Amino acid sequence: MIIIDAGHGGKDPGAIADGVKEKDWNLEVSLHQYEFLKKLGIPCKLTRKTDSDLSPDKRSELVRSSGATVCLSNHFNAGGGSGAEVIHSKYATSAFAKSIADALKKVMPVRRVFSREGSNGKDYYYMHRLTGQVETLIIEYGFLDSAVDRKKLNVRSYRFQLAEEAALAAVRYTKGSPIYFVQSGAYKEKSRAEQLCEELKNKGYDAFVKQEG
């Protein structure tokens, strides 16, 4: 089981840059990840499905009680910098975080993989401190205030590609084995791809259209 956390939400917008509120993109990529994993037959849950408020206690409780083995907490960064970041608990090995980083590198440069300690010697982030046995990663899919990152992140399909790479890496980590896809066609015209997808669905296959490039 994988639980997906759309960071921030409701009264908490997260980072804001050039009219984009982080909470909105967090929710968008999280919902996409959820549907993507469902199509693959992977059990998954969400901490929030709408623009709703979640206190740290409520959000972490949803993760702890989910029955999941791992949690992907989706975010977009700000404050100067460029590239993706993956943050893991100080009590966890970096193996899971590095597997996500390696997957993201196919699409975006990775700035760093790290853990952060608070002044009390425990994890700095409550998503690491309070989520119990669920191995939680905070994933920052680039910087909203970076011109380099935003040029790519402004493209919705690019954000979704990052989300899919992270989701697939989580599946590989939890299953411990490769994932195999069967491609039945590739088209330059979207309408033809959608037509084939509909034909496959009518025949009982769990088909979907994925855009590349």
N, C-alpha and C positions, 0 to 999 in steps of 0.2 A: 504494500500500500504506500502511495505517495500522497502527501498533503501539500497543496500549493497555497502559498500565502501572498496575497496582493497587499504589499506594504502600504501603510498610512490609510487614508480614506475618511470620508465625512468631513468633520471640522479640521482634520489634519491633512493639509494638501501635500506635505512633503516638500521636496525641492520645487522651485518655480523658476522658469527661465523662458523669456520670449513668448509668454502666453501659454506655455505648457505647464500643467500641474502634474507633478510626478505621480500622484495618486491615480490619475486617469490612465496613464500609460501602464502603471503597475497592474491595474484591474484588467485592462485590455489584453496584455500578454498572458496574464494568469488564466483568464477565461479561454484564451486560445490554447494554452498548454493543456487545460482540463479537457477540452473537446478533442484535442489531438491524441492525448493518452487514452481517452475512452474509445476512440476509433481503433486503437491498437489493442484494445482489450485489457488495458492495465488499470487495476483498481486505483481510484484517486478521489480526493476530496478537496474542497476549497474552504479557506477560512472566511472569505466573504465573496458574494456574487454581485453585490451592488455597491454603490458609493455610500457605505455605512461606516459609522464610528465603531472602533474596536479598542477598548482599553488594553494596555499591556497584559493585565491579568486575564481578560477574556480571550484575547488572541492566543496567548500561550496555553491557556486551558484547552482551547479548541485543538491545538496541535497535540498536546499531551494525551488527550482522551480520544484521539482520532483512530488509534490502532495502526497508524503509519509507522514505517521504519525510518523514513527520511522526509524532510520538509525542504521545499524550495521557497525561500522568501524573496520575492521579486521586487527589485528597486531600480531606480535610475539616479545617478550621482549628480553632484554639483559642488562648486567650491574651488574649481581650478584643477585641471588634470585632463587626461584623455585615456580612453580604453576601459575595458571591463575589469571588475574586481570581484573576487570570491572570498568571502570571510567565513571561517569555521570556528568552532568552539576551541578554546585552549586545551580542553580535555579530550578532544578528538584528534586522530591523526589527520594529516593533510591529504590523504589518499582520495577521498570523495571530492574535496574541493579542487584538487589538481585534475581529476577526471573531467569535472565541469569546465575548468579553465581550458583544458586541451580541446574540448569540443567547441568552445566559443572561439578559440584561436582560428578555426576554419573560416570564421566570418568577421571577427573583430580582434584587434590586438588586445592582449590582456596586460593590464598594468601591474597587478600583483595578486598573489594568493597569501592570505595572512589570517592571524587571530589577533584579538585585542584584549588586553587585560585592564580591568578597572583599578581604581586606587585601593580597593579592598582585596586585591589579589584574585578576584573572581572574574568571569567573563564580563566585558564592558557592556555588551548588547544583551538586552533582556530576552531576545529570541534565542540566545544561547543559554542564558542562565536559567530560564524558567520553563523550557520545553521538555524537560525530563530526559527520557531515554531516546526520544526521537532525534536522530542526527540532523541538525538544522544548518542549512547554508544560507547566508545572505548574499544574493547575487546582484551586483550593480552592473547593469547592461550599458555602460558608457555614461558620459557626462552631458547633462542637458545644456550646460553653459559652455561647452566646447564646440567651436565652429567645425572642427574636423569630425567630431562624433555626430553632431546634429545634422550635418549634411546627409549622413547615412540613416540616422535614426528617424528623420522626418518621413522616411518611406515606410509605410505600415508593414509591407511584406518583409522588409529587412528586420524590423522588430520581431515579427513572428518567426523569422528564420532563427534568430538568436534564441527565442523561447523554445523552439523545437529542438535545437541542438542541446540545450540544457536538459530538457525533458528526456531525450534519448540517452544522454549520459547517465541520468539518474536511474533509468530502467536498466542499463547495462550494469551499473554498480549494484543495484539491488538483486538482479537476477544472476549476475556473475557469468553471463554468457552473451554472445553476439545477438543482434536482432536482424532478421532477414526481411527484406521488402521485395515484392514482386511488382515490377513496373509493366503495365500493359500498353502504354503508348506515350508519346511525347509530341506536342503540337505547338506551333507558333501562334495559332489562333485559339483564344480562350474558349470560344463557343464550341469548338470541336472537342476540346478536352472535357468540358462540362457535359457534352452529349455522350461521350464514351463513359464518363463517370456514372451518369444516370442509367445507361444500359447495364452496367455492371451491378448497380444497386438493384435493378429490377430482376437480375438473375440471382440475387441473394448474397452478393459479395459486399463487404464493408469497404467501399471505395471512397477515395477523396482526391481532390485536385491539389497539387502542391506546385507553387510557382518558384522558379529559380531564375536568377539573373535580373 
